[in-house]
Amino acid sequence: MADSERRSPTPSTSEIKTSNEDDKSFQPPSNDKKEPTTIAKDPKEDCTDVLAFLGFGKFSGGAYYNKYGHKVEAEIRESCGSDDDLKIIQEAKLLSQLDHENIIKILAFDKTGPRFAMESTTLGNINLALETYNFTSKSILSLLKCVTSAMVYISQRQYVLRNLRSENIYLSSPSNCKIGNFRYCQYVGDTDGIYVDQDGALVWEYSAPEVKKEKRFSTKSDVWDLALLGCELYNVDPEIASRFAMPPGSTRRLFLDRFMFEVDMPPLPLKCPFPLWYYLENITDHDPNERPPFPEILQELREYDDWQIS
C-alpha cells in the first residue's frame, strides 16, 4: 500500500463543545486514596458515600441546576425500579471516584430517585454516530486511543468494565470520546482479577470465548471487546448503511460477523493502517493470556499517529 498521500485533516471541532464545558463546579476529586467501590449491604450507606464526594445542586423535573442556580445540560440516569436502585447507586459512587478525561463526569446525585446527572455530550454515542458522520482515519485512531487510555486507567485500578461497546461511548467531538456506562463495572482486586457473572446477562455472540463458556470476565475480556470496537470504528460508515438501506445498528453486526467468524481475515478497511488491522485481529486470541495489556495496546496505537493512508 502506498503511503505518500496524507489523510484528510480531522474535521474542525472549533464549534463543537460539550454542553457543560464552562461549568467547573463539579469536578470529582481524585480517587488516589479512596477505597475501591464494593457492594454495600445497606444502599443508604452508598448514598452517603456518593453525596460526600459531590458538590451541592438540585434536580427539578428532568433538569439539573448547579449550586449557583444555573441550569446545566446533563444526562439524567434513573433507576428502572427497586431492583435497579443499587446498581444506580453503585454506578454513581464509582463515577464520583474516577477522574479521567475520557470517562464521563458525574455532576450530582439524588438519593430520593435514586438518580444522578452526568455531563452531556453533543454528538451522542459512537454506535449511531458511525452511521451518521463520515469520520476520517485520523479521527478514528484518536477515538480508539481515547477509549484505550481510559481502559488503561480503569484496569490499573483493578476494575473490569465488562460492557465496552460503542453504544456506551459518547462523543464530545469528532476525535474525542468518553466511556459513559459503568453499571456493570466490577472491582476484581480481591478475586485474582476475575469476576464470574452467574446470570450471564452480558454474554452475547461476540463475547470473548471464556465469557461465553464460563461467564468469566477480566481485563483480558475487556481487551477482546476493544478489538471488536476497533473493527466497528474502521468499518461502519454512513455510505455503507445508506447503500444497502440497512437499519440503524445492523452494519455493525455485518462486520463483526466477518471479523469474528470468517476463516480468512476480512478485507483491510480503507481507513485503517494495514499493520494495525492485523494487530487488532491478533488481539482476539482465544487464549486470554496471549492478549496484550492495555498499556501495550495504547503504545501500539500511538505508533500510527503519523501514518499516511493512500
C-alpha positions as CSV (number, residue, x, y, z in Angstrom):
1,M,0.0,0.0,0.0
2,A,1.4,3.4,-0.9
3,D,1.8,5.8,1.9
4,S,2.7,9.1,0.1
5,E,-0.7,10.7,0.2
6,R,-1.8,12.2,3.5
7,R,-5.1,11.5,5.1
8,S,-7.8,14.1,5.1
9,P,-7.5,16.5,8.1
10,T,-9.6,15.9,11.1
11,P,-13.0,17.8,10.9
12,S,-12.9,21.2,12.6
13,T,-14.0,21.0,16.2
14,S,-13.8,24.7,17.0
15,E,-17.6,25.0,17.1
16,I,-18.3,21.7,18.7
17,K,-18.3,22.0,22.5
18,T,-19.6,19.8,25.3
19,S,-22.7,21.5,26.8
20,N,-21.3,21.9,30.2
21,E,-17.6,22.7,29.5
22,D,-17.8,26.1,31.2
23,D,-19.1,24.6,34.5
24,K,-16.2,23.6,36.6
25,S,-18.0,23.3,39.9
26,F,-18.4,19.6,39.9
27,Q,-15.1,18.1,39.1
28,P,-14.9,14.8,41.1
29,P,-11.9,14.5,43.4
30,S,-9.0,12.2,42.6
31,N,-9.6,8.7,43.9
32,D,-5.9,8.0,44.7
33,K,-6.7,7.5,48.4
34,K,-10.2,6.1,48.1
35,E,-11.2,2.6,48.8
36,P,-12.5,0.5,45.8
37,T,-16.2,0.6,45.2
38,T,-17.9,-2.5,46.6
39,I,-21.5,-3.6,47.1
40,A,-22.8,-2.4,50.4
41,K,-25.3,-4.3,52.5
42,D,-27.3,-1.1,53.0
43,P,-27.9,1.0,49.9
44,K,-28.3,4.1,52.1
45,E,-24.6,3.7,53.1
46,D,-23.6,4.1,49.5
47,C,-25.9,7.1,49.1
48,T,-24.0,8.8,51.9
49,D,-20.7,8.0,50.2
50,V,-21.7,9.5,46.9
51,L,-23.1,12.7,48.4
52,A,-19.8,13.1,50.3
53,F,-17.9,13.3,47.0
54,L,-20.1,15.8,45.2
55,G,-21.0,19.4,45.5
56,F,-24.5,20.8,46.0
57,G,-27.0,21.2,43.3
58,K,-30.7,20.3,42.7
59,F,-32.9,18.4,40.3
60,S,-36.2,19.9,39.1
61,G,-38.1,17.5,36.9
62,G,-35.8,16.3,34.2
63,A,-33.4,19.2,34.6
64,Y,-30.4,19.7,36.8
65,Y,-29.3,23.1,38.4
66,N,-25.8,23.6,39.8
67,K,-25.1,25.3,43.2
68,Y,-25.3,28.7,41.6
69,G,-28.8,28.1,40.3
70,H,-27.7,27.8,36.7
71,K,-29.3,25.1,34.6
72,V,-26.8,22.6,33.3
73,E,-27.3,20.5,30.2
74,A,-27.0,17.0,31.6
75,E,-28.0,13.4,31.0
76,I,-30.1,12.1,33.8
77,R,-29.7,8.4,34.6
78,E,-32.5,7.0,36.8
79,S,-33.4,3.7,38.4
80,C,-35.7,1.5,36.4
81,G,-37.3,0.1,39.6
82,S,-36.5,-1.1,43.1
83,D,-34.4,-3.9,41.7
84,D,-32.2,-1.4,39.9
85,D,-31.7,1.0,42.7
86,L,-28.5,-0.5,44.0
87,K,-26.9,-0.5,40.5
88,I,-27.6,3.2,40.1
89,I,-26.1,4.0,43.5
90,Q,-23.0,1.9,42.8
91,E,-22.5,3.4,39.4
92,A,-22.8,6.9,40.8
93,K,-20.4,6.0,43.6
94,L,-17.8,4.7,41.2
95,L,-18.1,7.6,38.8
96,S,-17.6,10.0,41.7
97,Q,-14.2,8.4,42.4
98,L,-13.0,8.3,38.8
99,D,-11.2,11.2,37.3
100,H,-10.0,10.8,33.7
101,E,-10.6,12.9,30.6
102,N,-12.1,10.0,28.7
103,I,-14.5,8.9,31.4
104,I,-17.9,10.7,31.7
105,K,-18.1,13.1,34.6
106,I,-20.9,12.8,37.2
107,L,-22.3,16.1,38.2
108,A,-24.8,15.4,41.0
109,F,-26.6,12.6,42.8
110,D,-30.2,12.5,44.1
111,K,-30.7,9.8,46.7
112,T,-34.5,10.1,46.5
113,G,-34.6,8.6,43.0
114,P,-32.1,7.3,43.1
115,R,-30.7,9.1,40.1
116,F,-27.7,11.1,39.0
117,A,-26.8,13.8,36.5
118,M,-23.8,13.3,34.2
119,E,-22.3,15.6,31.7
120,S,-24.0,15.7,28.3
121,T,-22.1,15.2,25.1
122,T,-23.1,17.0,21.9
123,L,-22.8,14.2,19.3
124,G,-24.3,11.2,21.1
125,N,-22.9,7.7,21.2
126,I,-20.5,6.2,18.7
127,N,-22.8,3.5,17.6
128,L,-25.2,5.9,15.9
129,A,-22.6,8.5,15.0
130,L,-20.7,6.0,12.8
131,E,-23.7,5.7,10.6
132,T,-24.3,9.5,10.5
133,Y,-20.9,11.1,10.2
134,N,-18.0,10.3,7.9
135,F,-15.0,10.1,10.2
136,T,-11.5,10.5,8.9
137,S,-8.8,7.9,9.5
138,K,-7.1,10.3,11.9
139,S,-10.3,10.8,13.9
140,I,-11.0,7.1,14.2
141,L,-7.5,6.5,15.5
142,S,-7.9,9.3,18.0
143,L,-11.2,7.8,19.3
144,L,-9.6,4.4,19.7
145,K,-6.7,5.9,21.6
146,C,-9.2,7.8,23.9
147,V,-11.0,4.6,24.8
148,T,-7.8,2.7,25.3
149,S,-6.4,5.4,27.5
150,A,-9.5,5.2,29.7
151,M,-9.2,1.5,29.8
152,V,-5.6,1.7,31.0
153,Y,-6.8,3.9,33.9
154,I,-9.7,1.5,34.7
155,S,-7.6,-1.6,34.6
156,Q,-4.8,-0.2,36.7
157,R,-7.4,0.4,39.4
158,Q,-8.3,-3.2,39.2
159,Y,-11.8,-2.8,37.7
160,V,-13.3,-4.8,34.8
161,L,-15.7,-2.8,32.7
162,R,-17.5,-5.8,31.1
163,N,-19.6,-3.6,28.8
164,L,-17.1,-1.9,26.4
165,R,-19.5,-1.3,23.4
166,S,-19.9,1.6,21.0
167,E,-23.4,2.4,22.4
168,N,-21.7,3.1,25.8
169,I,-19.1,5.5,24.4
170,Y,-20.1,9.2,23.9
171,L,-18.6,11.7,21.5
172,S,-17.6,15.2,22.8
173,S,-16.0,16.0,19.4
174,P,-15.2,14.0,16.1
175,S,-11.9,13.0,17.6
176,N,-12.6,12.8,21.4
177,C,-14.9,10.5,23.3
178,K,-15.7,9.3,26.8
179,I,-16.8,5.9,28.3
180,G,-20.2,6.6,29.8
181,N,-21.7,3.4,31.2
182,F,-20.3,1.8,34.4
183,R,-23.3,0.0,35.6
184,Y,-21.7,-3.5,35.3
185,C,-18.2,-2.5,36.2
186,Q,-16.7,-4.7,38.9
187,Y,-13.8,-4.4,41.2
188,V,-11.6,-7.5,40.9
189,G,-8.6,-6.6,43.1
190,D,-9.6,-9.2,45.7
191,T,-10.6,-12.0,43.3
192,D,-7.4,-12.5,41.3
193,G,-8.6,-10.2,38.5
194,I,-11.6,-12.4,37.7
195,Y,-15.3,-11.8,38.0
196,V,-17.7,-14.7,37.4
197,D,-21.2,-13.5,36.5
198,Q,-23.7,-16.1,37.4
199,D,-26.7,-14.7,35.4
200,G,-24.8,-14.2,32.2
201,A,-26.8,-11.1,31.3
202,L,-23.9,-9.5,29.3
203,V,-22.9,-12.6,27.3
204,W,-23.6,-12.3,23.6
205,E,-22.4,-13.9,20.4
206,Y,-19.4,-11.6,20.2
207,S,-18.2,-12.1,23.7
208,A,-14.7,-13.5,24.5
209,P,-14.6,-17.3,24.5
210,E,-14.0,-17.5,28.2
211,V,-17.0,-15.3,28.8
212,K,-19.3,-17.4,26.6
213,K,-18.0,-20.7,28.1
214,E,-17.5,-19.8,31.8
215,K,-19.1,-16.3,32.2
216,R,-15.6,-15.3,33.4
217,F,-14.8,-11.6,33.0
218,S,-11.3,-10.0,33.3
219,T,-9.2,-7.2,31.9
220,K,-8.4,-9.7,29.1
221,S,-12.1,-9.9,28.1
222,D,-12.2,-6.1,28.1
223,V,-9.2,-6.2,25.7
224,W,-11.2,-8.6,23.4
225,D,-14.1,-6.1,23.4
226,L,-11.6,-3.3,22.5
227,A,-10.6,-5.2,19.4
228,L,-14.2,-5.6,18.3
229,L,-14.7,-1.8,18.9
230,G,-11.7,-1.2,16.6
231,C,-13.3,-3.4,13.9
232,E,-16.5,-1.4,14.2
233,L,-14.8,2.0,14.1
234,Y,-12.8,1.3,11.0
235,N,-15.6,-0.4,9.0
236,V,-19.0,1.2,9.8
237,D,-19.8,4.4,7.9
238,P,-22.9,6.2,6.6
239,E,-22.1,5.4,2.9
240,I,-22.4,1.6,3.6
241,A,-25.5,2.0,5.7
242,S,-27.3,4.0,3.0
243,R,-26.1,2.0,0.1
244,F,-27.7,-1.2,1.4
245,A,-30.6,0.5,3.1
246,M,-29.7,-1.3,6.4
247,P,-31.5,-0.5,9.6
248,P,-29.5,1.5,12.2
249,G,-27.0,-0.6,14.1
250,S,-27.2,-3.6,11.7
251,T,-23.9,-2.7,9.8
252,R,-22.0,-3.4,13.0
253,R,-23.2,-7.0,13.0
254,L,-22.3,-7.4,9.4
255,F,-18.7,-6.5,10.0
256,L,-18.4,-8.2,13.4
257,D,-19.6,-11.4,11.8
258,R,-16.9,-11.2,9.2
259,F,-14.3,-10.2,11.7
260,M,-15.1,-13.0,14.1
261,F,-16.3,-15.9,12.1
262,E,-14.7,-15.9,8.7
263,V,-11.7,-18.3,8.3
264,D,-9.8,-15.7,6.2
265,M,-9.0,-12.2,7.5
266,P,-11.7,-9.7,6.3
267,P,-10.5,-7.2,3.7
268,L,-8.5,-4.3,5.0
269,P,-10.7,-1.2,5.8
270,L,-9.8,1.7,3.6
271,K,-9.2,4.0,6.7
272,C,-7.1,1.6,8.7
273,P,-3.3,1.3,8.6
274,F,-2.7,-2.3,7.5
275,P,-0.3,-3.3,10.4
276,L,-2.9,-2.0,12.9
277,W,-5.7,-4.1,11.2
278,Y,-3.7,-7.3,11.7
279,Y,-2.8,-6.2,15.2
280,L,-6.5,-5.9,16.1
281,E,-7.2,-9.3,14.6
282,N,-4.4,-10.9,16.7
283,I,-5.8,-9.3,19.9
284,T,-8.8,-11.7,19.6
285,D,-6.7,-14.7,20.6
286,H,-8.8,-17.4,22.1
287,D,-6.3,-17.8,24.9
288,P,-6.8,-14.7,27.1
289,N,-3.2,-15.0,28.4
290,E,-2.0,-14.2,24.9
291,R,-3.9,-10.9,24.7
292,P,-1.7,-7.8,25.3
293,P,-2.4,-5.4,28.3
294,F,-4.0,-2.1,27.7
295,P,-0.8,0.0,28.1
296,E,0.9,-2.0,25.4
297,I,-2.1,-1.5,23.1
298,L,-2.1,2.2,23.7
299,Q,1.6,2.3,22.8
300,E,0.9,0.4,19.6
301,L,-1.8,2.8,18.6
302,R,0.5,5.8,19.1
303,E,2.8,4.3,16.5
304,Y,0.3,5.3,13.8
305,D,-0.1,9.0,14.7
306,D,1.9,9.9,11.5
307,W,0.7,7.1,9.3
308,Q,-0.4,8.1,5.8
309,I,-3.3,6.5,4.2
310,S,-3.2,6.2,0.4
